[in-house]
Amino acid sequence: MVGVCKTFEEGRQALTDVSVRIEKGKFVYLLGPNGAGKTTLFKLLYAAERPTLGELRVNGYEVHRLKMREVPFLRRSLGIVFQDLKLIPRWTVFENVAFALQVLGREKKEIVRKASQALQQVGLEGKGHFPPSQLSAGEQQRAAIARAIVNKPALLLADEPTGNIDLRAAEEIVRLFEEINLQGTTILFATHDEGLPAFLPKDRIVLEQGRIVESTLTAAAAAKLDFAG
C-alpha cells in the first residue's frame, strides 16, 4: 500500500496514509484495539471496499484499479478467515470446506482429496460429517481455517481468529497458523490481543485510529503496502 486512505460516506475516516510492504512468506501480526481499522484494511485487501486515496497491490493485482469482473480472480489467490467465521450452519463441516473448491469448478475427486487434506491439517479429521453447531468454538475456528487454506492461497488473511476462544485454544490456533506459514503461505493475522505476539513473536504492524503507529518491518519493506507474490 502507498498512502492508503479510506473515508466512508458519512465522513468517518477509517484509515489515514497507510503505507507498508509485506514480503512473500512473512507472518505479520496486525495489532490494534477494536475500531482501529483492522477489518477495514482487510476489506480493502480483498476488494470488498475500495480505497478513497492511495495505491494497493495484492498478489500482483492493483486493487485500487481493479474492475469488478477481476475481483474473483484476486480472491482466488487469497484465503480469508472472517471474524464471524461465516460457516453455513445447515451444511456439514466437510461441505463448508469443499464449497471453496466447488465454486472454482474443480472435479469431485480433487474436491474430496483437498478438502480431506485441509481438515486433516487443522486437526479435524473425523469431524467432517458434523454440522458446525456440534463443534466447539475452537473447532469451528479450525473449520474456518480449513476452508481458507483448501485452495492453497498465496496470502491468508485472519481477522481476529482467536477472539472467541480460550487462551489454550488461542495458542493452538496461532501455532497452526505458524505451520501454514512454514509451508510458504504469507499470513496477516489481525488481533487486539497483545499476548499472542508475546507467545509467538513475529513481525508486527500496530494500527491506532486508522494510522500505523508502529511497525517492525524493515525500512525497505515498509516503503509501500504491497503483498509480494
Backbone hydrogen bonds, N-H to C=O, Kabsch-Sander energy under -0.5 kcal/mol:
donor,donor_aa,acceptor,acceptor_aa,energy
2,V,55,E,-2.6
4,V,18,V,-2.4
5,C,53,L,-2.1
6,K,15,L,-2.1
8,F,12,R,-2.6
11,G,8,F,-2.6
14,A,6,K,-2.6
14,A,12,R,-0.8
15,L,6,K,-1.5
16,T,210,G,-3.0
18,V,4,V,-2.5
19,S,17,D,-0.6
20,V,1,M,-1.0
21,R,221,A,-0.7
22,I,226,D,-2.5
23,E,21,R,-0.5
26,K,23,E,-1.7
28,V,187,I,-2.8
29,Y,203,D,-2.8
30,L,189,F,-2.7
31,L,29,Y,-0.7
31,L,205,I,-3.2
32,G,191,T,-1.0
36,A,33,P,-1.8
41,L,37,G,-2.3
42,F,38,K,-2.1
43,K,39,T,-2.4
44,L,40,T,-1.8
45,L,41,L,-1.9
46,Y,42,F,-1.8
47,A,44,L,-1.1
48,A,43,K,-2.6
49,E,43,K,-1.5
52,T,5,C,-2.3
53,L,5,C,-1.6
55,E,2,V,-2.0
57,R,225,L,-1.1
58,V,61,Y,-2.5
59,N,227,F,-1.7
61,Y,58,V,-2.5
63,V,56,L,-1.7
63,V,61,Y,-1.4
64,H,56,L,-0.9
65,R,62,E,-1.8
66,L,63,V,-1.0
70,E,67,K,-1.7
71,V,67,K,-0.8
71,V,68,M,-0.9
73,F,70,E,-0.7
74,L,70,E,-1.5
75,R,71,V,-2.4
76,R,72,P,-1.4
77,S,73,F,-0.6
77,S,74,L,-1.6
78,L,75,R,-1.3
79,G,155,L,-2.3
81,V,157,L,-3.1
82,F,80,I,-0.7
85,L,82,F,-1.5
86,K,84,D,-2.9
91,W,88,I,-1.5
93,V,130,F,-2.6
94,F,128,G,-2.8
96,N,92,T,-2.1
97,V,93,V,-2.1
98,A,94,F,-3.1
99,F,95,E,-1.8
100,A,96,N,-0.6
100,A,97,V,-0.9
101,L,98,A,-1.7
102,Q,98,A,-2.1
103,V,99,F,-2.2
104,L,101,L,-1.0
105,G,102,Q,-1.8
106,R,101,L,-1.7
111,I,107,E,-2.4
112,V,108,K,-2.7
113,R,109,K,-2.3
114,K,110,E,-2.9
115,A,111,I,-2.6
116,S,112,V,-2.0
117,Q,113,R,-2.1
118,A,114,K,-2.4
119,L,115,A,-2.2
120,Q,116,S,-2.2
121,Q,117,Q,-2.4
122,V,118,A,-1.6
123,G,120,Q,-1.2
124,L,119,L,-3.3
127,K,124,L,-2.4
130,F,127,K,-1.5
134,Q,131,P,-2.0
135,L,132,P,-1.9
140,Q,136,S,-2.6
141,Q,137,A,-1.9
142,R,138,G,-1.8
143,A,139,E,-2.3
144,A,140,Q,-2.1
145,I,141,Q,-1.9
146,A,142,R,-2.6
147,R,143,A,-2.1
148,A,144,A,-1.6
149,I,145,I,-1.8
150,V,146,A,-1.1
152,K,149,I,-2.3
154,A,77,S,-1.4
155,L,77,S,-1.5
156,L,186,T,-3.2
157,L,79,G,-3.3
157,L,155,L,-0.5
158,A,156,L,-0.5
158,A,188,L,-2.6
159,D,81,V,-2.7
159,D,157,L,-0.5
160,E,158,A,-0.9
160,E,190,A,-1.6
163,G,160,E,-1.5
165,I,162,T,-1.1
170,A,166,D,-2.6
171,E,167,L,-2.4
172,E,168,R,-1.9
173,I,169,A,-2.2
174,V,170,A,-2.3
175,R,171,E,-2.0
176,L,172,E,-1.9
177,F,173,I,-2.3
178,E,174,V,-1.9
179,E,175,R,-2.1
180,I,176,L,-2.1
181,N,177,F,-2.5
182,L,178,E,-2.3
183,Q,179,E,-0.7
183,Q,180,I,-0.9
184,G,181,N,-2.2
185,T,180,I,-1.3
186,T,154,A,-2.4
187,I,26,K,-2.9
188,L,156,L,-2.4
189,F,28,V,-2.8
189,F,187,I,-0.5
190,A,158,A,-3.1
190,A,188,L,-0.7
191,T,30,L,-2.3
194,E,192,H,-0.9
196,L,193,D,-1.2
198,A,194,E,-0.9
199,F,195,G,-1.9
200,L,196,L,-2.8
203,D,27,F,-0.9
205,I,29,Y,-2.7
206,V,214,E,-3.0
207,L,31,L,-3.3
207,L,205,I,-0.5
208,E,211,R,-2.5
210,G,36,A,-2.2
211,R,208,E,-1.7
213,V,206,V,-2.7
213,V,211,R,-0.6
214,E,206,V,-1.1
216,T,204,R,-2.3
222,A,218,T,-1.8
223,A,220,A,-1.1
224,K,221,A,-0.6
225,L,1,M,-9.9
226,D,224,K,-1.1
227,F,57,R,-2.2
228,A,22,I,-1.8
228,A,226,D,-0.8
